[in-house]
Amino acid sequence: MTSPPKKPWSGVFDGATDPRVEEFTESVSFDQRLYAQDIRGSAAHAKMLAATGMISADESGQIVSALEEIGRQIEAGEFVFRRELEDVHMNIERALIERIGEVGRKLHTGRSRNDQVSTDFRLWIRDSIDGIDQTLLDLQRAFVGRTKRDKDVVLPGYTHLQRAQPVLANHYWLAYCEKFARDRSRLADCRTRVNQLPLGTAALAGTSIAVDRQHVANALGFEGLVANSLDSSSDRDFAIEFCFALALVAEHLSTWAEEWILWSTAEFNFLGLPQAYCTGSSIMPQKINPDVLELIRGKTARVVGNLQSLLVLVKGLPLAYNRDLQEDKERVFDSFDTVAACVELATAVVAGAKLNREAIAVSLDRGYLDATALMEYLIGLGVAQRTAHEIIGKLVRQAMEQNVPLAGLPLAEFQAAHKALDKKVFEVLGVQQAVNALVSDGSSGPKQVARQVALWRKRLG
């Protein structure tokens, strides 16, 4: 019977670890997804050790070659991760030693698992930021891709979920482009803080071995070095910030999903969802349920929950490293996986949905969407805003009592409300005229929206 492998820290211990402790403390079941980053980081470390004379060039070459072989084996699904070795880092190091013997034992010179784990985690988050940025770009392109077919569609805009003013459909699509642009900006900003190298700060105090941290930073594409070894060992700000940025992406997706769920109901009937992203009912044969949108909305809760878990995790930890920090990775992995899947499906739904133009057009007369435009027309005739607001409010009340749109009121009632309202008032009323009247930068006026569409097409390529 083969004896279990020695722990890398077993020298000071005089007995074996309780198997229950091994099961309780292991992380390889989930942190094995860091294998590629661990191999990249270790290879860069080995090359630095050779460059500084700590090991020979031949030894460095053996280490790098063996690490690459281990990576290929993991990629092919042929590598067996052992729980008793605790984590992905010790599994790879043990496999390295089994392949090249004593030379493999030299790899850990000048580093600790603390700075090694932080380096691997930063590399993984950096790669993940680059990946999610691309999927968000695809989502923005899906919204902009709708602008040609929907450019003449006017939608009712809402505040408090009550009809407010008319907006162009394209203005709506670009609103989400703006939100996801801020998300991408936050992720890019987060990346600058993620992209600082901790390797070489060792366990907490640094090392007496003359490592060249900048050499490793250059090799791995880090923009700078973590400056304080105590901070390096204990820092998880970068992971929490990443999860915060992901939580805001999820919140924006949830808002969009909620609106489109409403729009797809028979009560709104604004939108037809692509059926490939809907499901049916086991008992009601007519149902076409927006399950993908509902799950995007629902999965936002777990992303927000992961962020809260991380904030609570670190709130009372003293410097420097504490094993509590092992609990960070599952939360980060889950947030990334969840948001990435949601964005990918959202892109397909956005591209495939169809506006129900006729149903939207029929509904536009409801809600007095042109009331604000009429008020601003009266302001343009020299009436104070508060006075104009009151006058138009009374006209809306009269129209409501007669169950007609504002344009259905007779001219006499407009003139009774204010002498400046002559027959030209009917040139102002109606949703299309209300939209056309909008001129401020960033508004839903046709010229402003057309300009923004052109800018977004150029911006997204």
N, C-alpha and C positions, 0 to 999 in steps of 0.2 A: 504493500500500500504506500502510495506517494505521500510524504508529509506535506502539510500545507506550507505555502511560501512564507518566509520570514517577512515581518513588517519592516518597512524602511526605517522605522524608529525603534526597533525592538531591542537595541543594545542595552538600554538601561532597565528593561523589564525582566523579571525573573519567572514569568508565567505566561500562559497563552491567554488570548482575549476570549471572553465569553462569547459563544456564537450569537447570542441574542444582541450583544453589543455590536457585533459585525453587521447584523441585519438592521439594527436601529440607526447606525451611523453611516452606512454606505450611501454613496451618491452616484455610483457608476451607472445605476439603472436609468438615470436621466441626464447626467452630465457627459455621457459618452458622445453626445452630439457635438461636443467641443473638440472631438479628436483631430479634425483637420487644422484647427487653430493651434492646438497643443503641439502638433508636429511642426507647423510653420514656426512657432515661437521657439521650440527646442532646437530646430535646425539653425535658426539665426543665432541662438545662444552658443551653439557648438562652434560655428564659424567665428564668432567673436572671441571665444576662448583660444582658438588657434591664432587669431590675429594678434592677441595680446601675449602669446607665448605660454599660456596656461596648459595647453595641450598641443600636441604636434599636428601638423596639417594632415598627416596620414590618419591620426586618430579622429580628427574632425570629419574627414571624409568617410571613415567607417561609420561614424555615428549618423551622419546625414543620410548615407546610403541605406542603412538599416531602418532609420525612421521612415524614409520614403517607401521601403518595402512593407513596413507595418501599415502605413497609410493605404497602400494598395490592397492589402489583405482585409483591412476594415471596410474599405469601399466595396469590396467584392462579397462582404458578408461572411468571410471565412475566419474572422478573428473572434476568439472566445473571451469575453470580458468576465473577470473573476470578481465576485462580490467581496471576497476576503481581502482584496487589494484596495478596497475602499472607493477609489474614484478613477476617472479616465486617465489622469496623469500618472498614477502609480501603475496602472495596467500597461500603459505604453512604455514606461521606464523599465518595468520588469521584463517585458517582451524584448526590449532593447538589450538588456543585460544577458538574457538567455541566448540571444543571437551572437553577440560580440564579446561577451564576458567582461573582464575587468575594465576594458575601455569604456563600456557602457556606464560603468559606475562613476566615471569622471564627468558625465553630462551635468550633474546637479551642482557642480562647482560654482560658487558665487551667486546662487539663487536659493530661494525657499519656495515651498508650495504656495505660500501666501502671495508673493509677487508673480509666481507662475500662473496661478489661478486667475488673478486679476488681469494679467496680460491676455490670457486666452479668452476671458470673458469680454474684454474690451475689443479684441479682434472679432469675436462673434457678433457683438452688438454693432460694430462698425460695418461688417458685411451685411447685417440685417437692415441697417438704416439705408444702405445703398439699394437693397432689394425692395424695401417698402416704398422708397422714393420712386422707383420705376413703376410700381403698380399704381401709385397715386397719380403719376403722370399719365398713365393709360386711362385712369378714371376721368381726369380732366379732359383728355382728348375725346372721350366718349361723350361728355357733355357738350364740348365745342362741336363735335361731329353732328349733333342734332340741329345746329343753328341754321343750316341751309333749308332743311325741310320744315322747320317750325318758325321761320322768321316773321311770318305775318300773323301768327296766332297771338291773340290777346287773352290773358288769364285774369281772373279776379285775384287781387292781392288781399292778404288777410293780416289783421292784427287782432290779438285776443281770440283768434279763430272766428272773427266776424269780418264780413266783407268790408274792405276799406277803399282801395283805389285799384284801377286797372293797371296791369303791367304786361309787358311783352314776355312771351315764353322764353325768348332768348335772354332776357334780363334775368329771369329766374335761373336758367342754366348757368349763366356766368356768376351768379351769386355763389354757387357751389364751387366753381372754379376758384373763386377768391378764398373760400374757406379752406380748400385743400391746398392752395398755394401757401397759406399761413402754416398749415400743418407741415408741409415740406420744408418751409423756412425754419420752423422749430426743430425739426429733425436734423437739418443741416447745422443749425447752431449747436444742438446737442452733440453732434459728431465732433465738433472742434474740441469739446471737453472730454469726450470718450477717447479721442485720438492722442492721448498722452501716455507715454510708456512707463509702466511701473517696474518692469523687469530690471533686476540689479539692485533694487532697494532691499531685497532679501526679506527676512522674517518681520523685522520692525525697526532695526537700528542701522541697516546697511550692512556692508561686508568689508573686511580687511583685505580681501582679494581685489586686485586692481582691474576690475571689469571696466569695459568701455561701453557704457550704456548708449551713447550716441551712435555707436557702430550698429547696435541692435535696432535702435529706433530708425535709422536710415534703411536698414534691410527690410524692416516690416512696414515701412511707410507711416510711422508715427510722426506727428508734427512737432512734438516736444517731449520732455521728460517730466514725470511726476517729481516735484521738487523736494518733498519731505517724506522720509521713509516711514515715519509713524502714520502720516496721512495715507500714504500709499497702501499700507497693510489694512487699514480700516475703512477706506473709502468705498462707498457704493452709491455715491451721488449720481454717477454716470448711469447706473442701471435704473435708479428711480426716475431720473429725468427722462430716460428713454421710455419708460412705462407711462410717464405723464403725457409725453407727446403722443404715444399710442392711444391713451385714453381719450384725448381730444379728437383724434381721428375717429375713434369709435363713437364719440358723442355726435360728431357731425354726420356720420353715417346713420346713426339712430334717428336724428332729426329728419333727414332725407327719407329714410324708410317709413317713418310714421306718416309723413305727408303723402307719400305714394300709396301707402295702405289706404288712407282716407280717400285719395283720388280714385282708387280702383273700385270703391264701393258703388253699389247701385244708387246710393243717395247722392254722391258726387258725380260719378260716371265721367270723369275727366280723362281717364287713362285706361288703356288696355295693356296689361302686363304680358310679357312673353310667357307662354304656357310651359315652356321648358324649365322655368324657374318658379312654377307653382305646383301645388299638389291638390288632390281631391279629398272627398269625404268618404268614409267607409259606409255611411248610411244615407247621405243626401246626394243623389246622383248629379244634381245641377251645380254643385259647389266647385269653384276654382279658387283655392285659397292661396293668399300671398305668403306662404310659409317661409320662403327665403328672406323676405323683408322682415317678417316677424322675428325670425331668429337673429338677423343682424341687429335688430332693436334689442332683443333679449340678451345677446352675447355681450353687448356693451356693459351689462351689469358685472360680468366676470372680469372684464378688463379694468373697470373702475375698482372692483374688489381686489384685484391683484396689486394695484397701485396702493391702496390702503394697507394691504398686508405688508408691503415693503416699507412703508412709512412707519408702521408700528414695529416692524422687525428691528429697525436701527435706532429707535428713539431713545433707548437707555443703555446703549453699548459703550463701555469704556474703551479707550485706546489700549492696545491696537487691535489685532485680529481676535475675533471670537468665533467659535464654531457655529453660532447662530447664523452667520452669514452664508452657510451652506444652503439655507432655506430660500435664498434669493433667486436661484436659477429657474426653478420650476415656475415661479410666478412670471418671470421675464419671458421664458420660453412660451408659456401659455398665452401671454398677451400678444406676443408677436405672431404666433400661429393663428390665433383667433382673428386678429385684425387683418393679417395678410389674406386669409380666406374670405373675410367679409368684403374687402376691397375688390378682390378678383371677381366675386359674384356680383357685386354692385355694378362693376363695369359692364358686365354682360347684360344686366337688367336695364341699365341706362341706355345702352345701345339698341336694345330690342323692343323697348316699350313704344306704344303709339298713343298719341293724343287723340281723344275723341272730339274732333273739331266741331262737329255739329252740336253735340251736347254742350260743349263749352260755350259756343256762340249763343245758343238758346238761353243759357243761364245768365248771360252778362247783364241783362236788363234788371236783374234782381240785386238789391242791396244798395242802390243809389251810389254806384262807384264814381259817378261824375260830379258828386256834390262838392268835393274839394276843388275841382277844376272851376266850378261855377263860383265858388267863394273867391278864388284867386283872380278870376276874371273881374269880379266886382271890386276887389282891391286895386286892380289895374285901372279902374275908373275913378279912383281917388277915395274910396271908402276905407276907413280904418279896419284893420284885420278883425278885431273883436266885434265890431259892428257888423261886418260882412258875415262873420261866422254865425252870429245870431240871426241875421236875415235869412241866410240859406238854410239854417236849421229849421226855421219856421216853414219855409217852402217845402222842405223834405217832409215835415209833419203833414202838410196839406196833401202832398202827393201820396203819402202812406194812407191817409184817410180815404182818398179817392181810389186807392189801389192802382195807381198809374206811375210810370217813371216820371222823372222831372220834366222830360220833354213832352209829356202828356198833359201838363198843366196849360191852361189857356194863357195867352199873352197878358190878359188883363190882370191875372194874379201876380205875374212877375212885376208888372208896372205898379201894382198896389204895394208890393213889398219894397220897391225902391224905384224912383223915377228914372234912374240911369239904365234900368233893364228894359231895353226896347227889343224889337224883333231880332236883332243880332244875337240875342241870347241863345237862340236855337242853333246857331253855328258853333256854339261852345259845348252844347250838351251831347251826351252819348259817349260810350267808352272809347271809341276810336279817336274822337276829338279830344277827349281828356288825356289820352296817351300822347297824341301829337303835340299837345300844349306844353309838355314837359321839356324844359330846356337846361336845367342845371347839370353841371358835371356830375357824372355818376348816376344820373336819373334813368328812368325807363323810356325816355323819349327816343324815337326811332333813330335820329342822327347820332345821339350819344351811344345807343346800343350798337349800332352798326360800326361805329368807331372802335368800341370795346371788343366786338367780335373780331375785327381785323387785327387788333393788337394781340388778342389771345391766340389766334391762328398763327401769327408770326412767332409769338413767344413759345408755343408748344411744338412748333415745327411740323 
